[in-house]
Amino acid sequence: MHHVGKLVATMCLALNTSTALAEKPKGAGKLLADTAGNAQISVNKNTGHARFIRLKPTSQLGPVKSSARRTVHNAAYSSMTFLQNYGSAFGIVDLDAELKFVETKRDKLGSEHSIFEQYYKGLPVFAGDLRTHFNASGEMIAVNGNFLTDIKAPTKAKLTLAQAKKVAFELVDQDPTQQLTTENIKNAGNREQK
């Protein structure tokens, strides 16, 4: 019977998700297999990675369901377990280095929502975050967000904090409508070094 579930999951993967998703993240295929094809995965057309995953409350992914003693800690732990097992669907390679837990909030209906911020080489990624959602019974029902993959950006600052502040104040003093360009920064940085 387990083989039938895997066959159904594989067929769902082939029919309901893009070929880019089928080629890249193993987490999506594993999730579909573990839920007997009952997970719905929406894919970002640009990256080929998941942007939204909907789970049926009865999917019973074992470690993903919060324990009977519902606490913020349990929702965060269950979220981390889910992301460890299936995070590659979003493009996560190294969970500990790429995501940091921010908080879990409980809404008026008793549902819990955990927020994780994305990091790249120790720096926060603007607009990079994932959110997990649990119903009032403690069952994970959705995971969504914007996880940026294939980042190729320098992480070493070219100016010190003091230099950057001085450049910013000088440019605003000169003309607050002036566009900030690489040349402006270079010229201000040269003045700073003199």
Protein Blocks (a to p, Z undefined) as FASTA:
>chain_A
ZZmmmmmmmmmmmmmpcfklmmmmmklmmmmmmnnopaccdddfklopafbdcddfklon
ojmpccfbdcfklmmmmmmmmmmmmmmmnopablmlmpccfbdcddfkopacddddddee
hiacehiacdddddfkopafbdcddddehiacdfbdfbdfklmmmmmmmmmmmommbccd
fklmmmmmmmmmZZ
